[in-house]
Amino acid sequence: MKRAWIALAAFALIAGGCGQQRSATSADSGSAATEAAMAPAPARDASAGSPAPGSTAPTVAAVSVPMLAYEYSLGVEVPLRRLSSLVDKHEKACTDAGPAVCQVIGANTSADGGDGGARATLTIRATPAWLKTFRTQIQKDAASTGGKVANTNVQAEDLTRQIVDTEAALRAKTTLRGRLEQLLASRPGALSDLLEVERELARVQGEIDATQSELAVMRTRIATSKLTVTYVSQGSLAPDSAMRPLNDAMHDVVKTVAVGFAVIIYLVAGLFPFLVVFGPLVWLLNKWRKKRKAAKLAAAAAAPPPPPSPPA
């Protein structure tokens, strides 16, 4: 009910403004200005600034240049001893360029399985001009260390429609905020009604802040590009060689032998508690049986021989 009262009050305020404009000398021009203020503002290119007063913002169809967010990835193969120093060099180059040009998003180095190799990843975000030069420098640095760029990948995401729609929604919410502020200032009423208008105004302001943050993120993705460089020790990205089956077989033999020893260790560890508990019992039982057998033999030896049987 309170929201309906707010909507009716806003409509009355707008209608009153339109009536006053129509009663003025320039009625036609005032009516046209009011209708233009009531209509949703057309979309504009996100790369352009705010439209100048009196100018008409371009519509969606007028956006001729797509707004693309680029992501690059490179796979660099270098000797193991030069991998760490090359990662540090490229990370330092981004840091020295400054946060306005390049920012390091992530960097890590780790051992690569059981082949004694290593792997590292460097992720940065930089301006397109600086990134173009940096990608060329990566190829030169890899070649100077005896390595190479093994693979490259480029992906682009079109954010044109998303930005245009978000800007249109932002303009609509900004217009609604202005109307609520005008309603709050010019329509005194009950305290509950004023509180309801203030709550609605706070909600709209929160949506405006969230939309502005979303726009800022998308514009940053367009103004800068993301690059992920994966460094691996030499040979890890190379195709399978003729000796690969033999190497795999030797590796499997060693692994099988190691698994066999592991099973033996597990068996010994599992049987050890039983040996500790039942071993002494078996030993005592065996000792008792030997004593009993010896006693029987001694008794048989001490017994007199049986009398001879009479002749037939």
C-alpha positions in Angstrom: 0.0 0.0 0.0 2.8 2.4 0.9 4.6 1.6 -2.4 1.4 2.4 -4.3 1.1 5.7 -2.5 4.7 6.6 -3.5 3.9 5.8 -7.1 0.8 7.9 -7.1 2.5 10.8 -5.5 5.4 10.6 -8.0 2.8 10.5 -10.9 1.0 13.5 -9.4 4.3 15.4 -9.1 5.2 14.7 -12.7 1.7 15.5 -13.9 1.7 18.8 -12.0 5.0 19.8 -13.6 3.7 18.9 -17.0 0.5 21.1 -16.4 2.6 24.0 -15.4 4.7 23.7 -18.5 1.6 23.6 -20.7 0.2 26.8 -19.1 3.4 28.7 -19.9 3.8 30.7 -23.1 6.0 28.1 -24.8 3.6 25.2 -24.1 4.7 23.1 -27.0 8.4 23.2 -26.3 7.9 22.6 -22.6 5.8 19.5 -23.3 8.4 18.2 -25.6 11.1 18.7 -23.0 9.0 16.9 -20.4 8.4 13.9 -22.6 12.1 13.7 -23.4 12.8 13.7 -19.6 10.2 10.9 -19.1 11.5 8.7 -21.9 14.4 6.3 -21.3 17.7 7.8 -22.3 19.2 6.1 -25.4 22.3 4.0 -25.0 25.7 5.3 -25.8 29.2 4.0 -26.4 30.9 3.1 -23.1 34.2 4.3 -24.5 32.9 7.8 -24.8 32.4 10.3 -22.0 29.2 11.8 -20.7 27.2 13.4 -23.6 27.4 17.2 -23.7 24.3 19.2 -22.8 21.9 19.4 -25.6 23.6 16.6 -27.6 21.9 13.3 -28.4 23.5 10.1 -27.2 24.1 7.4 -29.8 21.7 4.4 -29.8 22.7 0.8 -29.7 22.7 0.7 -33.5 25.2 3.6 -33.6 27.8 1.7 -31.6 30.0 0.8 -34.6 33.2 -0.4 -32.8 32.7 -3.5 -30.7 34.0 -3.3 -27.1 36.1 -6.4 -26.7 37.9 -7.8 -23.7 41.0 -9.7 -24.7 42.8 -12.6 -22.9 46.2 -14.0 -24.1 48.0 -17.1 -23.0 51.5 -18.2 -23.8 53.3 -21.5 -23.2 57.1 -21.0 -22.8 59.6 -23.8 -22.8 62.9 -23.0 -21.2 65.9 -24.9 -19.7 65.3 -25.8 -16.1 68.1 -23.8 -14.7 66.9 -20.6 -16.4 63.2 -21.0 -15.6 63.1 -19.2 -12.2 65.2 -16.3 -13.3 63.1 -15.8 -16.4 59.9 -15.6 -14.4 61.4 -13.1 -12.0 62.6 -11.0 -14.9 59.1 -10.8 -16.5 57.4 -10.2 -13.2 59.9 -7.3 -12.5 59.2 -5.8 -15.9 55.5 -5.6 -15.1 56.1 -4.1 -11.7 58.6 -1.5 -13.0 56.0 -0.4 -15.6 53.8 0.8 -12.8 50.2 -0.1 -11.7 48.7 2.2 -14.2 50.3 0.2 -17.0 50.7 -3.3 -15.7 49.6 -5.2 -12.6 50.7 -8.7 -11.5 47.6 -10.8 -10.7 49.3 -14.0 -9.7 52.6 -15.9 -9.9 53.6 -19.3 -8.7 56.4 -21.9 -9.2 56.2 -25.6 -8.5 57.9 -28.9 -9.2 56.5 -30.8 -12.1 55.8 -34.4 -11.2 58.4 -37.1 -11.1 60.5 -36.2 -14.1 62.5 -33.6 -12.2 61.1 -30.7 -14.1 59.4 -27.5 -12.9 56.4 -25.3 -13.9 55.6 -21.7 -13.2 52.7 -19.4 -14.1 52.6 -15.6 -14.3 49.3 -13.8 -14.8 49.2 -10.0 -15.4 46.8 -7.4 -16.7 48.2 -4.5 -18.7 47.4 -1.9 -21.4 47.2 -3.3 -24.9 50.2 -1.2 -26.2 52.5 -2.3 -23.4 51.3 -5.9 -23.6 52.1 -6.0 -27.3 55.7 -5.0 -26.7 55.9 -7.4 -23.7 54.8 -10.4 -25.7 57.5 -9.7 -28.2 60.0 -9.4 -25.4 58.9 -12.8 -24.0 59.7 -14.5 -27.3 63.2 -12.8 -27.4 63.9 -13.8 -23.8 62.9 -17.4 -24.4 65.1 -17.6 -27.4 68.1 -16.0 -25.6 67.9 -18.7 -22.9 67.8 -21.6 -25.4 64.0 -22.0 -25.1 61.0 -21.1 -27.2 57.3 -20.1 -27.1 55.7 -23.4 -27.7 52.0 -22.3 -28.0 49.9 -19.1 -28.0 46.2 -18.5 -27.6 44.0 -15.4 -27.9 40.4 -15.1 -26.8 38.1 -12.1 -27.0 34.8 -11.5 -25.3 32.3 -8.9 -26.8 31.0 -6.8 -23.9 29.2 -4.2 -26.1 25.7 -5.3 -25.5 26.3 -5.9 -21.8 27.8 -2.4 -21.3 25.1 -0.7 -23.3 22.3 -2.4 -21.3 24.0 -1.7 -18.0 24.4 2.0 -18.8 20.7 2.2 -19.8 19.7 0.6 -16.5 22.0 3.0 -14.7 20.4 6.0 -16.3 16.9 4.8 -15.5 17.9 4.2 -11.9 19.5 7.7 -11.7 16.3 9.2 -13.0 14.3 7.3 -10.4 16.6 8.5 -7.7 16.1 12.1 -8.7 12.3 11.7 -8.7 12.4 10.1 -5.2 14.6 12.9 -3.9 12.2 15.5 -5.4 9.3 13.7 -3.9 10.9 13.5 -0.5 11.7 17.3 -0.5 8.3 18.6 -1.9 5.7 16.2 -0.4 5.7 16.4 3.4 3.4 13.8 4.9 3.1 11.2 7.6 6.4 10.0 9.2 5.8 6.4 8.0 5.3 7.6 4.4 8.5 9.6 4.6 10.4 6.7 6.0 9.1 4.5 3.2 10.4 6.9 0.6 13.8 7.1 2.3 14.0 3.3 2.3 13.2 3.2 -1.3 15.7 5.9 -2.0 18.4 4.0 -0.1 17.6 0.8 -2.1 17.8 2.6 -5.4 21.1 4.2 -4.4 22.5 0.8 -3.5 21.5 -0.5 -7.0 23.2 2.5 -8.6 26.4 1.9 -6.7 26.4 -1.8 -7.6 25.7 -1.0 -11.3 28.5 1.6 -11.4 31.0 -0.9 -9.9 29.9 -3.5 -12.6 30.5 -0.9 -15.3 33.9 0.0 -13.9 34.9 -3.7 -14.0 33.8 -4.1 -17.6 35.5 -0.9 -18.7 38.7 -2.1 -17.0 38.6 -5.4 -18.9 38.3 -3.4 -22.2 41.0 -0.8 -21.3 43.4 -3.6 -20.3 44.1 -7.1 -21.4 44.9 -10.2 -19.4 48.0 -12.3 -20.1 48.8 -15.8 -18.6 52.3 -17.1 -19.2 53.0 -20.7 -18.4 56.7 -21.7 -18.1 57.7 -25.3 -18.2 61.1 -27.0 -18.1 62.5 -27.9 -21.6 61.1 -31.1 -23.0 57.8 -31.0 -21.0 55.9 -29.4 -23.9 57.7 -31.4 -26.7 55.9 -34.1 -28.6 56.5 -37.8 -27.8 59.8 -39.0 -29.1 60.8 -42.5 -30.3 62.3 -43.3 -26.9 59.2 -42.3 -25.0 57.8 -45.9 -24.8 61.1 -47.2 -23.4 61.3 -44.4 -20.9 57.7 -45.2 -19.8 58.5 -48.9 -19.5 61.6 -48.2 -17.3 59.5 -45.8 -15.2 56.8 -48.5 -14.8 59.3 -51.2 -13.8 60.7 -49.0 -11.1 57.3 -48.1 -9.9 56.2 -51.7 -9.9 59.2 -52.8 -7.8 58.5 -49.9 -5.4 54.9 -50.9 -5.1 56.0 -54.5 -4.3 58.2 -53.3 -1.5 55.5 -51.1 -0.2 53.1 -54.1 0.0 55.7 -56.1 2.0 56.1 -53.2 4.4 52.3 -52.9 4.9 52.1 -56.7 5.5 54.9 -56.7 8.1 53.4 -53.6 9.8 49.9 -55.3 9.9 51.2 -58.6 11.2 53.5 -57.2 13.9 50.8 -56.7 16.5 49.7 -60.3 16.1 53.3 -61.5 16.5 53.6 -59.5 19.7 50.4 -60.9 21.2 50.3 -64.5 20.0 54.0 -65.1 19.6 54.7 -65.7 23.3 51.6 -67.9 23.7 52.7 -70.1 20.8 56.2 -70.3 22.3 54.9 -71.3 25.8 52.6 -73.9 24.3 55.4 -75.4 22.3 57.6 -75.5 25.3 54.9 -77.2 27.4 54.4 -79.9 24.7 58.1 -80.6 24.7 58.2 -81.0 28.5 55.2 -83.3 28.4 56.8 -85.4 25.7 60.1 -85.6 27.6 58.2 -86.7 30.8 56.4 -89.4 29.0 59.7 -90.7 27.5 61.3 -90.7 31.0 58.4 -92.5 32.5 58.5 -95.2 29.8 62.3 -95.7 30.4 61.9 -96.0 34.2 59.1 -98.6 34.0 60.2 -102.4 34.5 60.2 -104.5 31.4 57.1 -106.7 31.1 57.5 -110.4 32.3 58.3 -112.9 29.7 55.3 -114.8 28.4 55.2 -118.6 29.4 56.2 -121.1 26.7 53.4 -122.6 24.8 
